[in-house]
Amino acid sequence: MFEIAELGRTVSKAEFEAQEPQFHAQLLSLQRRLRDLQVPVMIIVSGVEGAGKGGVVNRLNTWFDSRGVRTNAFWELSDEERERPRYWRFWRALPERGSIGLMLGSWYTQPIVEHAFERSDVDKFEHELRHIVEFEQLLIDDGALIIKLWFHITKAEQELRLAQDIEEHIASPQLTAFSKQYERFSAVSERAIRHTDLGIAPWHIIEAMDTRYQHEAVAKILIDTMTRCCNRLEKSPQEQPANPIAMSKTYGEQGKTILDALDLSGHMDRDVYEKELQELQNRLRRLTWQAKKEKRDTVLVFEGWDAGGKGGNIRRLVAGIDARLVRVISVAAPSDEEKAHHYLWRFWRQLPRPGYVTVYDRSWYGRVLVERVEGLTPRRDWERAYQEINDFEEQLTDYGIVLKKFWLHISPEEQLRRFKEREEVDWKNYKITDEDWRNRGKWEGYEHAVHDMVGRTSTANAPWTLVPANDKKAARLMVIREVCEALEAALQSKP
């Protein structure tokens, strides 16, 4: 594979200086076009250690308008990054729509390095490569342009550059260590490139023996790739949100949803409720402190009907956790900054530190619920969100996060009763809005959406818990009990 980058190609100084103004002008023009098209661009700068990657990044910062460019150098992990799943650092660095992110190092670096130094086996390496493919597919499906550059030099050239750096007292520890593992590093890198060389995001292998040739090759690749992206998007306007509700096949064939199987007739005696609530909250308090000690973080997701009891459940749950250990996030419509990124971006940023509890009142499932039913998102986007969510949740649980998801279900009749009660009771007035009444008219559409959501995202590692919530007291006990049992199971197992 790397033989194509060992041909000794060069570019004269005069030739490069004659072409550089054109490269600069073309790249500035393409940057403006991509900004107008709201395309986030990720340029991955990877390759052999000592192959001049830093020089390429510096050159690109002069060719592009620096106001729309952010350079991210993924070197050593910070303490904050070590405390989160690996992709947390990359999600935080994703460029906004219409801007460019230069990735010096990337999601490829750690898997390649760990396997090259035999700190991970083949199965783990292949697993990491699958995650990379899923991650890039997710970004591209959301409209991103990913340009992957791999810079290659021969072993002899790397040794020569290392000797020069040592003489000048600027040799990096990475270059010194990698030069001793050149063959192993090359073999592992070739495998990574082959497994991730997708048609939607191909690798460009660039000979880096001559700096001027290297920079000229980068300019030509960027101009060609960015031009084709602009031309395609300018000819084919993006799909507008379509109308809405696609019923699941299961629902259409059988005339019922999974929610119909829930028994809503249960009733909890108040005295029994008060006693059990106190016992469960005490149990939860002990478990969350134990999780803090063992650095096991917890993510709890609450979804459900309007007036389904999410707020009441969360209040009783949080009352059983030390306030220093828990944070409740109420998810509303995304801000302008959040709209400028993939919809999962804001949730990655909010992941807790080890040992803490994060409670979501509404969540990333808005993509396949309200955005689907209200026609706010094109069908192709919410259809692919199921797998994106499954991948996201798998990364959380693989890292050791305790993840519980609750859907609070009530009958249409109970919802109507609660709506009227909110209108009549002064201190509950703030809970009822015109939008609540409007959403009620789309009950059937939401039933279909919930049915599909459970069917496609209730996985072995992150199952849904469907909570019969006509009786508020029984629902609250069920939720806290489920959280306690999940924590007990997690604390008895190895993360």
C-alpha positions as CSV (number, residue, x, y, z in Angstrom):
1,M,0.0,0.0,0.0
2,F,2.7,2.5,1.0
3,E,4.8,1.8,-2.0
4,I,2.9,4.5,-3.9
5,A,4.3,7.1,-1.5
6,E,8.0,6.0,-1.9
7,L,8.6,7.2,-5.4
8,G,10.9,10.2,-4.6
9,R,8.7,12.9,-6.1
10,T,9.7,16.5,-5.7
11,V,8.5,20.0,-6.6
12,S,10.9,22.8,-7.2
13,K,10.8,26.0,-5.2
14,A,10.0,28.1,-8.3
15,E,7.2,25.8,-9.3
16,F,5.6,25.8,-5.8
17,E,5.9,29.6,-5.4
18,A,4.2,30.0,-8.8
19,Q,1.2,27.8,-7.8
20,E,0.8,28.8,-4.1
21,P,-1.2,32.0,-4.7
22,Q,-3.7,30.0,-6.8
23,F,-4.0,27.4,-4.1
24,H,-4.6,30.1,-1.5
25,A,-7.3,31.8,-3.6
26,Q,-9.1,28.6,-4.5
27,L,-9.2,27.3,-0.9
28,L,-10.5,30.7,0.4
29,S,-13.3,30.6,-2.3
30,L,-14.2,27.0,-1.4
31,Q,-14.2,27.8,2.3
32,R,-16.8,30.6,1.7
33,R,-18.9,28.2,-0.5
34,L,-18.9,25.5,2.2
35,R,-19.7,28.1,4.8
36,D,-22.7,29.3,2.8
37,L,-23.8,25.6,2.4
38,Q,-23.4,25.1,6.1
39,V,-21.1,22.1,5.7
40,P,-18.9,21.1,8.6
41,V,-15.4,20.1,7.3
42,M,-13.1,17.8,9.1
43,I,-9.5,17.4,7.7
44,I,-7.7,14.5,9.4
45,V,-3.9,14.9,9.4
46,S,-2.4,11.5,10.2
47,G,0.6,9.4,9.2
48,V,4.1,8.3,10.1
49,E,5.7,10.1,13.0
50,G,8.1,12.7,11.7
51,A,6.3,13.1,8.3
52,G,5.7,16.9,8.7
53,K,2.1,16.8,9.8
54,G,2.6,19.9,11.9
55,G,3.9,21.8,8.9
56,V,0.9,20.9,6.9
57,V,-1.4,22.2,9.6
58,N,0.5,25.4,9.8
59,R,0.3,25.8,6.0
60,L,-3.5,25.2,6.0
61,N,-3.9,27.9,8.6
62,T,-2.3,30.4,6.2
63,W,-4.3,29.2,3.2
64,F,-7.7,29.3,4.8
65,D,-9.4,32.2,6.6
66,S,-8.3,31.5,10.2
67,R,-11.6,32.9,11.5
68,G,-13.4,29.8,10.2
69,V,-10.8,27.3,11.2
70,R,-10.1,25.5,14.5
71,T,-7.0,23.3,15.0
72,N,-7.3,20.4,17.3
73,A,-4.2,18.5,18.5
74,F,-5.1,15.2,20.1
75,W,-2.0,14.5,22.1
76,E,-1.9,13.3,25.7
77,L,-5.2,12.7,27.4
78,S,-6.2,15.3,30.0
79,D,-7.5,14.2,33.3
80,E,-11.0,15.4,32.2
81,E,-10.7,13.2,29.0
82,R,-9.6,10.1,30.9
83,E,-12.8,10.4,33.0
84,R,-15.1,10.0,30.0
85,P,-15.7,7.5,27.1
86,R,-13.0,7.9,24.4
87,Y,-15.1,9.7,21.8
88,W,-16.1,12.4,24.3
89,R,-13.0,14.4,23.4
90,F,-13.7,14.2,19.6
91,W,-17.4,15.1,19.9
92,R,-16.4,18.3,21.8
93,A,-14.0,19.2,19.0
94,L,-16.3,18.8,16.1
95,P,-16.6,21.9,14.0
96,E,-19.8,23.8,13.6
97,R,-21.7,23.7,10.3
98,G,-19.9,26.0,7.9
99,S,-16.5,25.8,9.6
100,I,-13.4,23.7,9.3
101,G,-11.7,21.5,11.9
102,L,-8.1,20.5,11.4
103,M,-7.5,17.3,13.3
104,L,-3.8,16.8,14.1
105,G,-4.2,13.3,15.3
106,S,-7.8,11.9,15.5
107,W,-9.9,8.9,16.5
108,Y,-7.4,6.8,14.6
109,T,-4.4,7.6,16.8
110,Q,-5.1,5.7,20.0
111,P,-6.3,2.4,18.4
112,I,-3.2,2.3,16.0
113,V,-0.7,3.2,18.7
114,E,-2.1,0.7,21.2
115,H,-2.1,-2.1,18.7
116,A,1.3,-1.2,17.3
117,F,2.8,-1.4,20.8
118,E,0.8,-4.6,21.5
119,R,-1.3,-3.1,24.2
120,S,-4.5,-4.3,22.5
121,D,-5.3,-7.5,20.7
122,V,-6.7,-8.0,17.2
123,D,-10.3,-8.3,18.4
124,K,-10.2,-5.0,20.3
125,F,-8.4,-3.3,17.3
126,E,-11.1,-4.6,14.9
127,H,-13.8,-3.4,17.4
128,E,-12.3,0.1,17.5
129,L,-12.2,0.2,13.7
130,R,-15.9,-0.7,13.5
131,H,-16.6,2.2,15.9
132,I,-14.6,4.5,13.6
133,V,-16.6,3.5,10.5
134,E,-19.9,4.0,12.4
135,F,-18.7,7.4,13.7
136,E,-17.7,8.7,10.3
137,Q,-20.8,7.4,8.7
138,L,-22.9,9.2,11.3
139,L,-21.1,12.5,10.7
140,I,-21.3,12.2,6.9
141,D,-25.0,11.3,7.0
142,D,-25.5,14.5,9.0
143,G,-23.8,16.5,6.2
144,A,-20.2,16.6,7.2
145,L,-17.3,16.5,4.7
146,I,-14.4,14.3,6.0
147,I,-11.1,14.5,4.2
148,K,-8.5,12.0,5.5
149,L,-4.8,12.6,4.7
150,W,-2.1,10.0,5.5
151,F,1.5,11.2,5.2
152,H,4.2,8.6,4.6
153,I,8.0,8.6,4.7
154,T,10.4,5.6,4.6
155,K,12.1,4.2,7.6
156,A,15.4,5.6,6.4
157,E,13.9,9.1,6.1
158,Q,12.4,8.8,9.6
159,E,15.7,7.8,11.1
160,L,17.4,10.7,9.3
161,R,14.9,13.2,10.7
162,L,15.2,11.7,14.1
163,A,19.0,12.1,14.0
164,Q,18.6,15.8,12.9
165,D,16.1,16.4,15.7
166,I,18.4,14.9,18.3
167,E,21.3,17.0,17.1
168,E,19.1,20.1,17.5
169,H,17.7,18.9,20.8
170,I,14.1,18.9,19.6
171,A,13.4,15.2,19.2
172,S,10.0,14.3,20.4
173,P,9.4,11.1,22.6
174,Q,6.8,9.9,20.1
175,L,9.3,10.0,17.1
176,T,12.0,8.2,19.2
177,A,9.6,5.5,20.3
178,F,7.8,5.0,16.9
179,S,11.1,4.8,15.0
180,K,11.9,1.6,16.9
181,Q,8.6,0.1,15.8
182,Y,8.5,1.3,12.2
183,E,7.6,-2.0,10.6
184,R,4.9,-2.9,13.2
185,F,3.5,0.6,13.0
186,S,3.3,0.5,9.2
187,A,1.5,-2.9,9.2
188,V,-1.0,-1.8,11.8
189,S,-1.6,1.5,10.0
190,E,-2.1,-0.3,6.7
191,R,-4.8,-2.5,8.3
192,A,-6.5,0.5,9.7
193,I,-6.6,2.3,6.4
194,R,-7.9,-0.8,4.5
195,H,-10.7,-1.2,7.0
196,T,-11.8,2.4,7.0
197,D,-11.1,3.5,3.4
198,L,-14.8,4.1,2.6
199,G,-16.1,5.6,-0.6
200,I,-17.8,8.3,1.4
201,A,-14.5,9.1,3.2
202,P,-11.5,7.7,1.4
203,W,-7.9,7.9,2.6
204,H,-5.4,10.0,0.6
205,I,-1.9,8.6,1.0
206,I,0.6,11.3,0.4
207,E,4.4,11.1,-0.1
208,A,6.0,13.3,2.5
209,M,9.7,13.1,1.6
210,D,9.7,16.5,-0.1
211,T,7.9,19.2,1.8
212,R,6.9,21.2,-1.2
213,Y,5.5,18.2,-3.0
214,Q,3.6,17.2,0.2
215,H,2.0,20.6,0.5
216,E,1.2,20.8,-3.2
217,A,-0.5,17.4,-3.0
218,V,-2.6,18.5,0.0
219,A,-3.8,21.6,-1.8
220,K,-4.8,19.7,-4.9
221,I,-6.7,17.0,-2.9
222,L,-8.5,19.6,-0.8
223,I,-9.5,21.7,-3.8
224,D,-10.7,18.6,-5.7
225,T,-12.7,17.2,-2.8
226,M,-14.2,20.4,-1.6
227,T,-15.1,21.5,-5.2
228,R,-17.0,18.2,-5.8
229,C,-18.8,18.6,-2.5
230,C,-19.9,22.2,-3.3
231,N,-21.0,21.3,-6.8
232,R,-23.1,18.3,-5.6
233,L,-24.9,20.3,-2.9
234,E,-25.5,23.4,-5.0
235,K,-27.1,21.2,-7.7
236,S,-29.1,19.1,-5.3
237,P,-30.8,21.1,-2.5
238,Q,-31.1,19.3,0.8
239,E,-34.3,17.4,1.4
240,Q,-36.8,19.4,3.4
241,P,-38.6,17.9,6.4
242,A,-41.4,15.8,5.1
243,N,-44.6,14.8,6.5
244,P,-44.3,12.9,9.3
245,I,-45.7,9.8,10.5
246,A,-44.5,6.5,9.1
247,M,-46.3,3.7,10.9
248,S,-44.4,0.7,11.9
249,K,-45.2,-2.5,10.0
250,T,-46.0,-4.3,13.3
251,Y,-48.5,-1.6,14.2
252,G,-50.2,-1.6,10.8
253,E,-50.5,-5.3,10.7
254,Q,-51.7,-6.0,14.2
255,G,-53.5,-2.8,15.1
256,K,-51.8,-2.4,18.5
257,T,-48.5,-1.2,19.9
258,I,-46.3,-2.4,22.7
259,L,-47.9,0.2,25.0
260,D,-51.2,-1.5,24.7
261,A,-49.7,-4.5,26.6
262,L,-49.1,-2.5,29.8
263,D,-51.6,-3.0,32.7
264,L,-52.6,0.5,33.9
265,S,-55.1,-0.7,36.5
266,G,-52.7,-1.0,39.5
267,H,-53.2,1.0,42.7
268,M,-50.8,1.7,45.6
269,D,-52.0,2.4,49.1
270,R,-50.6,5.6,50.5
271,D,-49.3,4.2,53.8
272,V,-47.5,1.4,52.0
273,Y,-46.2,3.9,49.5
274,E,-44.7,6.2,52.1
275,K,-43.0,3.4,53.9
276,E,-41.5,1.8,50.7
277,L,-40.5,5.2,49.3
278,Q,-38.4,5.9,52.4
279,E,-36.7,2.5,52.3
280,L,-35.9,2.8,48.6
281,Q,-34.5,6.3,48.9
282,N,-32.2,5.2,51.7
283,R,-31.1,2.2,49.6
284,L,-30.5,4.5,46.7
285,R,-28.5,6.9,48.8
286,R,-26.1,4.1,49.9
287,L,-25.7,2.8,46.4
288,T,-25.0,6.2,44.8
289,W,-22.3,6.8,47.4
290,Q,-20.8,3.4,46.7
291,A,-20.9,4.2,43.0
292,K,-19.0,7.4,43.7
293,K,-16.4,5.5,45.6
294,E,-16.0,3.0,42.8
295,K,-16.2,5.7,40.1
296,R,-19.2,4.3,38.3
297,D,-21.2,7.0,36.7
298,T,-25.0,6.7,36.0
299,V,-27.2,8.1,33.3
300,L,-31.0,8.0,33.7
301,V,-33.3,8.9,30.8
302,F,-36.9,9.9,31.3
303,E,-39.4,10.0,28.4
304,G,-43.1,9.8,28.5
305,W,-46.5,11.5,27.7
306,D,-47.2,15.1,28.7
307,A,-48.5,14.9,32.3
308,G,-47.1,11.4,32.5
309,G,-45.3,12.1,35.8
310,K,-41.7,12.6,34.7
311,G,-41.2,15.6,37.0
312,G,-42.7,13.8,40.1
313,N,-40.6,10.7,39.4
314,I,-37.4,12.7,39.1
315,R,-38.1,14.7,42.3
316,R,-38.6,11.5,44.3
317,L,-35.6,9.9,42.7
318,V,-33.3,12.9,43.3
319,A,-34.5,13.1,46.9
320,G,-32.7,9.8,47.5
321,I,-29.4,11.0,46.1
322,D,-26.9,13.4,47.8
323,A,-27.3,16.7,46.0
324,R,-23.6,16.9,45.4
325,L,-23.7,13.7,43.3
326,V,-26.6,14.4,40.9
327,R,-27.5,16.8,38.1
328,V,-30.8,17.0,36.3
329,I,-30.8,18.2,32.7
330,S,-34.1,19.3,31.3
331,V,-33.8,19.0,27.5
332,A,-35.6,21.8,25.5
333,A,-35.4,22.9,21.9
334,P,-31.7,23.1,20.8
335,S,-29.9,26.4,20.9
336,D,-28.3,28.0,17.8
337,E,-24.9,26.5,18.9
338,E,-26.4,23.1,19.3
339,K,-28.2,23.3,15.9
340,A,-24.8,24.0,14.3
341,H,-23.7,20.4,15.3
342,H,-24.9,16.9,15.1
343,Y,-27.9,16.4,17.4
344,L,-25.9,14.0,19.7
345,W,-23.2,16.7,20.2
346,R,-24.9,18.3,23.1
347,F,-25.5,15.0,24.9
348,W,-21.9,13.9,24.5
349,R,-20.8,17.2,26.1
350,Q,-23.0,16.6,29.1
351,L,-21.7,13.2,30.1
352,P,-21.0,13.0,33.9
353,R,-17.6,12.5,35.5
354,P,-17.1,9.0,37.0
355,G,-19.1,8.5,40.2
356,Y,-21.9,11.0,39.4
357,V,-25.5,10.7,38.3
358,T,-27.0,12.6,35.4
359,V,-30.8,12.6,35.0
360,Y,-32.3,13.6,31.6
361,D,-35.8,15.0,31.6
362,R,-36.3,14.3,27.8
363,S,-33.3,13.2,25.9
364,W,-31.7,12.3,22.5
365,Y,-34.9,10.3,21.8
366,G,-36.5,13.6,20.7
367,R,-35.0,12.8,17.4
368,V,-37.3,9.8,16.9
369,L,-40.3,11.2,18.8
370,V,-41.2,14.8,18.6
371,E,-39.0,15.6,15.6
372,R,-40.5,12.6,13.7
373,V,-44.1,13.2,14.7
374,E,-44.0,17.0,14.1
375,G,-42.2,16.6,10.8
376,L,-39.3,18.7,12.0
377,T,-36.7,16.3,10.6
378,P,-36.6,14.5,7.2
379,R,-37.5,10.9,7.4
380,R,-34.1,9.8,6.2
381,D,-32.6,11.5,9.2
382,W,-34.8,10.1,12.0
383,E,-34.7,6.7,10.3
384,R,-31.0,6.5,10.7
385,A,-31.1,7.9,14.2
386,Y,-32.1,4.6,15.7
387,Q,-28.7,3.0,14.9
388,E,-26.8,6.2,15.8
389,I,-28.5,6.1,19.2
390,N,-27.7,2.4,19.7
391,D,-24.0,3.1,18.9
392,F,-24.0,6.0,21.3
393,E,-25.5,4.0,24.1
394,E,-23.2,1.1,23.4
395,Q,-20.2,3.3,23.9
396,L,-21.6,4.5,27.2
397,T,-22.2,1.1,28.6
398,D,-18.9,-0.3,27.2
399,Y,-17.2,2.4,29.2
400,G,-19.0,1.2,32.4
401,I,-21.7,3.8,32.6
402,V,-24.9,2.5,34.2
403,L,-27.7,3.5,31.8
404,K,-31.4,3.2,32.5
405,K,-34.2,4.4,30.2
406,F,-37.8,4.9,31.3
407,W,-41.0,5.5,29.3
408,L,-43.8,6.7,31.6
409,H,-47.1,5.5,30.1
410,I,-50.6,6.8,31.0
411,S,-53.9,6.3,29.3
412,P,-55.5,9.1,27.2
413,E,-58.3,9.4,29.8
414,E,-55.8,9.8,32.6
415,Q,-54.0,12.5,30.7
416,L,-57.2,14.4,30.1
417,R,-58.0,14.2,33.8
418,R,-54.6,15.6,34.7
419,F,-54.8,18.3,32.1
420,K,-58.1,19.5,33.5
421,E,-56.7,19.3,37.1
422,R,-53.8,21.5,36.0
423,E,-56.2,24.1,34.6
424,E,-58.3,24.2,37.8
425,V,-55.6,24.1,40.5
426,D,-53.8,27.4,40.8
427,W,-50.4,26.1,41.7
428,K,-50.5,23.6,38.8
429,N,-51.5,26.2,36.1
430,Y,-47.9,26.6,34.9
431,K,-47.7,23.0,33.9
432,I,-50.4,23.2,31.2
433,T,-49.8,25.0,27.8
434,D,-51.6,25.2,24.5
435,E,-48.9,23.0,23.1
436,D,-49.9,20.2,25.5
437,W,-53.4,20.3,24.1
438,R,-52.1,20.4,20.6
439,N,-49.8,17.4,21.2
440,R,-52.7,15.4,22.6
441,G,-54.3,15.5,19.2
442,K,-51.3,13.6,17.9
443,W,-51.6,10.7,20.4
444,E,-51.8,8.0,17.7
445,G,-48.7,9.3,15.9
446,Y,-46.7,9.3,19.2
447,E,-47.9,5.7,19.9
448,H,-46.4,4.6,16.6
449,A,-43.2,6.4,17.3
450,V,-42.8,5.0,20.8
451,H,-43.5,1.5,19.5
452,D,-40.8,1.8,16.9
453,M,-38.4,3.5,19.4
454,V,-38.7,0.6,21.8
455,G,-38.5,-2.0,19.1
456,R,-35.4,-0.6,17.6
457,T,-33.5,0.8,20.6
458,S,-34.3,-1.6,23.5
459,T,-31.0,-3.4,23.3
460,A,-29.4,-6.0,25.7
461,N,-27.0,-3.3,27.0
462,A,-29.6,-0.5,27.2
463,P,-33.2,-1.9,27.5
464,W,-36.2,0.3,27.9
465,T,-38.3,0.1,31.1
466,L,-42.0,0.8,30.3
467,V,-43.6,2.1,33.5
468,P,-47.4,2.0,34.0
469,A,-47.9,5.5,35.4
470,N,-51.7,6.0,35.8
471,D,-50.9,5.4,39.5
472,K,-48.2,7.9,40.3
473,K,-47.2,6.3,43.6
474,A,-46.6,2.8,42.0
475,A,-44.7,4.4,39.1
476,R,-42.3,6.2,41.5
477,L,-41.5,3.1,43.5
478,M,-41.0,1.1,40.3
479,V,-38.5,3.7,38.9
480,I,-36.4,4.0,42.1
481,R,-36.4,0.2,42.5
482,E,-35.2,-0.3,39.0
483,V,-32.4,2.2,39.5
484,C,-31.3,0.5,42.7
485,E,-31.2,-2.9,41.1
486,A,-29.2,-1.6,38.2
487,L,-26.7,0.0,40.5
488,E,-26.4,-3.2,42.6
489,A,-25.8,-5.3,39.5
490,A,-23.2,-2.9,38.2
491,L,-21.3,-2.6,41.5
492,Q,-21.0,-6.4,41.7
493,S,-19.5,-6.6,38.2
494,K,-16.2,-5.4,36.7
495,P,-16.6,-2.1,34.7
